[in-house]
Amino acid sequence: MIKAVVFDMDGVIFDSEKLYRKHWMISAKEFGIDENIMSTLLDKIAGATKERNEKLMKSYFGEDFDYMAFRELTMNRMDEDVRENGVALKPGVKELFNYLKTHGYLIGLATSTVKERAERNLKRAGIISYFDGIMYGGIVAAGKPAPDIYEHACQLLSVKPSEAIGVEDSINGIKSSHAAGLYTIMVVDLIKPNDEVLGMADQIYGSLFDVKDYMMSLQE
């Protein structure tokens, strides 16, 4: 029996992945990184921790590559963009959240984004009160694609992973939710499902409205 739904944040709740990609590409140009190489890396970066992404970038550009400087430049510019222009909720967020609350489901968050940035965006959007448990980036030692963040999110909600659904958009997030034992739903954003994802995602949908329809079917 499903008792909880645990969401990723960027690309699932917020339409923010396009902003991240915009600023990653600007930084890549400033660092002299080939545009095609950076484009290839973006799907691998999405959803993962800064530590994992540092290893990834250094595997491409060498141990001397200053990933933390690259990341700080990118995130500072991203934060300024959000402060000036905001970041939109993905279509169907509030409709799905209201449905889940009305029907007694717990709502969790499992994001790789650090608390300060994530909390600021959740409060600005007026949705932080929906969550019964939040796992921010950096709380667990092994972030996505490891299962730890979803396992801990379930512990916060006092449910077994088998009693929860994980909703993700990234390959790293799908791996994390699946490895933790949650029923895993991919809501397609910028990353298209590949063969690896097809083997791990239990459902693949185009929007959160589809997820709501799925949840409604569980009540039938």
C-alpha positions as CSV (number, residue, x, y, z in Angstrom):
1,M,0.0,0.0,0.0
2,I,1.4,3.4,-1.0
3,K,1.5,5.8,1.9
4,A,3.9,8.5,0.7
5,V,5.2,10.3,-2.4
6,V,8.8,11.6,-2.4
7,F,9.7,14.3,-5.0
8,D,12.9,15.5,-6.5
9,M,12.9,19.3,-6.7
10,D,14.7,20.8,-9.7
11,G,13.0,19.7,-13.0
12,V,10.1,18.1,-11.1
13,I,8.7,20.7,-8.8
14,F,10.4,23.8,-10.3
15,D,11.0,24.5,-14.0
16,S,14.6,25.2,-13.1
17,E,16.7,22.7,-15.1
18,K,16.7,25.0,-18.1
19,L,18.1,27.8,-15.9
20,Y,20.8,25.5,-14.6
21,R,21.8,24.5,-18.1
22,K,21.8,28.1,-19.3
23,H,24.3,29.1,-16.6
24,W,26.4,25.9,-16.9
25,M,26.8,26.7,-20.6
26,I,27.8,30.3,-19.9
27,S,30.4,29.2,-17.3
28,A,31.7,26.6,-19.8
29,K,32.3,29.3,-22.4
30,E,34.1,31.4,-19.8
31,F,36.3,28.4,-18.8
32,G,37.0,27.6,-22.4
33,I,35.1,24.3,-22.4
34,D,33.8,23.0,-25.7
35,E,30.1,23.6,-26.0
36,N,29.4,20.0,-27.4
37,I,31.4,18.4,-24.5
38,M,29.5,20.5,-21.9
39,S,26.2,19.6,-23.5
40,T,27.1,15.9,-23.2
41,L,28.0,16.4,-19.5
42,L,24.7,18.1,-18.6
43,D,22.6,14.9,-18.4
44,K,25.3,13.3,-16.2
45,I,25.5,16.4,-13.9
46,A,21.8,16.7,-13.3
47,G,20.6,15.6,-9.9
48,A,24.0,14.6,-8.6
49,T,26.0,16.0,-5.7
50,K,28.8,18.6,-6.2
51,E,31.3,16.0,-5.0
52,R,30.3,13.5,-7.7
53,N,30.2,16.2,-10.3
54,E,33.7,17.4,-9.3
55,K,35.0,13.9,-10.0
56,L,33.1,13.7,-13.3
57,M,34.4,17.0,-14.5
58,K,38.0,16.2,-13.5
59,S,37.8,12.9,-15.3
60,Y,37.1,15.0,-18.5
61,F,39.4,18.0,-17.9
62,G,42.1,16.8,-15.5
63,E,42.8,17.0,-11.8
64,D,43.8,20.7,-12.2
65,F,40.3,21.7,-13.3
66,D,38.9,24.0,-10.6
67,Y,35.4,22.6,-10.4
68,M,34.5,24.4,-7.2
69,A,35.3,27.8,-8.8
70,F,33.4,26.8,-11.9
71,R,30.4,25.7,-9.7
72,E,30.5,28.8,-7.5
73,L,30.5,31.1,-10.5
74,T,27.5,29.2,-12.0
75,M,25.4,29.0,-8.9
76,N,26.0,32.6,-7.9
77,R,24.7,33.6,-11.4
78,M,21.8,31.2,-11.1
79,D,20.8,32.6,-7.7
80,E,20.9,36.1,-9.0
81,D,18.7,35.1,-12.0
82,V,16.2,33.5,-9.6
83,R,16.2,36.5,-7.3
84,E,15.5,38.8,-10.2
85,N,13.1,36.7,-12.3
86,G,11.9,33.9,-10.0
87,V,11.5,30.3,-11.0
88,A,8.2,28.9,-12.1
89,L,6.5,25.8,-10.7
90,K,6.1,22.9,-13.1
91,P,2.5,22.5,-14.3
92,G,0.4,20.4,-12.0
93,V,2.4,20.8,-8.8
94,K,-0.3,22.3,-6.6
95,E,-3.0,20.2,-8.1
96,L,-1.1,17.0,-7.3
97,F,0.0,18.2,-3.9
98,N,-3.6,19.1,-3.0
99,Y,-4.8,15.8,-4.2
100,L,-2.2,13.9,-2.1
101,K,-3.0,15.9,1.0
102,T,-6.8,15.4,0.6
103,H,-6.3,11.7,0.3
104,G,-4.0,11.2,3.2
105,Y,-0.6,10.7,1.5
106,L,2.6,12.0,3.1
107,I,4.7,14.2,0.9
108,G,8.5,14.1,1.0
109,L,11.3,15.9,-0.8
110,A,14.7,14.4,-1.7
111,T,16.8,17.1,-3.4
112,S,20.5,17.4,-4.1
113,T,20.1,21.2,-3.6
114,V,21.5,22.6,-0.4
115,K,19.1,23.7,2.3
116,E,19.6,27.5,2.0
117,R,18.9,27.6,-1.7
118,A,16.1,24.9,-1.7
119,E,14.3,26.3,1.3
120,R,14.4,29.8,-0.1
121,N,12.8,28.7,-3.4
122,L,10.2,26.5,-1.6
123,K,9.2,29.4,0.7
124,R,9.0,31.9,-2.2
125,A,6.7,29.5,-4.1
126,G,4.5,29.1,-1.0
127,I,4.7,25.3,-1.0
128,I,7.1,24.4,1.8
129,S,4.2,23.7,4.1
130,Y,3.0,20.8,2.0
131,F,6.1,18.7,2.9
132,D,6.0,16.2,5.8
133,G,9.7,15.5,5.5
134,I,12.6,17.1,3.6
135,M,16.0,15.8,2.7
136,Y,18.3,18.5,1.4
137,G,21.6,18.1,-0.4
138,G,24.6,17.4,1.8
139,I,22.7,15.7,4.6
140,V,23.7,12.2,3.6
141,A,27.3,11.3,2.7
142,A,26.4,9.5,-0.5
143,G,24.0,11.6,-2.7
144,K,22.3,10.6,-5.9
145,P,22.6,8.2,-7.6
146,A,23.2,6.3,-4.4
147,P,20.0,5.3,-2.6
148,D,20.8,7.0,0.7
149,I,18.8,10.2,0.3
150,Y,15.6,8.3,-0.6
151,E,16.1,5.8,2.2
152,H,16.5,8.7,4.7
153,A,13.5,10.5,3.2
154,C,11.4,7.4,3.9
155,Q,12.7,7.2,7.4
156,L,11.7,10.8,8.0
157,L,8.2,10.0,6.8
158,S,8.1,6.7,8.9
159,V,7.3,4.6,5.8
160,K,9.1,1.7,4.2
161,P,10.6,2.4,0.7
162,S,8.1,-0.2,-0.6
163,E,5.3,2.1,0.7
164,A,6.5,5.1,-1.2
165,I,6.7,6.5,-4.7
166,G,9.7,8.5,-5.9
167,V,9.1,11.1,-8.6
168,E,12.2,12.1,-10.6
169,D,13.3,13.7,-13.9
170,S,17.1,12.9,-14.0
171,I,19.0,9.7,-14.6
172,N,20.8,10.1,-11.3
173,G,17.6,10.6,-9.5
174,I,15.9,7.6,-11.1
175,K,18.9,5.4,-10.1
176,S,18.7,6.7,-6.5
177,S,14.9,6.1,-6.1
178,H,15.0,2.7,-7.8
179,A,18.0,1.5,-5.7
180,A,16.3,2.6,-2.5
181,G,13.3,0.4,-3.4
182,L,10.7,3.0,-4.1
183,Y,8.1,2.7,-6.9
184,T,9.8,5.1,-9.3
185,I,8.1,7.5,-11.7
186,M,10.0,9.6,-14.2
187,V,8.4,12.8,-15.3
188,V,10.2,13.8,-18.4
189,D,11.8,17.3,-18.4
190,L,14.9,18.0,-20.4
191,I,16.4,14.5,-20.1
192,K,14.9,11.9,-22.3
193,P,14.6,8.3,-21.0
194,N,17.4,6.0,-22.2
195,D,17.6,2.2,-22.1
196,E,19.0,2.4,-18.6
197,V,16.1,4.5,-17.3
198,L,13.6,2.3,-19.1
199,G,14.9,-0.6,-17.0
200,M,14.5,1.2,-13.7
201,A,11.5,3.5,-14.0
202,D,8.2,1.9,-13.2
203,Q,6.2,4.6,-15.0
204,I,7.3,7.4,-17.4
205,Y,5.0,10.4,-17.7
206,G,5.0,13.7,-19.4
207,S,3.7,15.9,-16.6
208,L,2.6,15.9,-13.0
209,F,-1.0,15.9,-14.1
210,D,-0.3,12.3,-15.4
211,V,1.1,11.5,-11.9
212,K,-2.1,12.8,-10.4
213,D,-4.1,10.6,-12.7
214,Y,-2.0,7.6,-11.7
215,M,-2.6,8.3,-8.0
216,M,-6.3,8.6,-8.7
217,S,-6.2,5.2,-10.3
218,L,-4.9,3.7,-7.1
219,Q,-8.1,4.8,-5.4
220,E,-10.3,2.9,-7.8
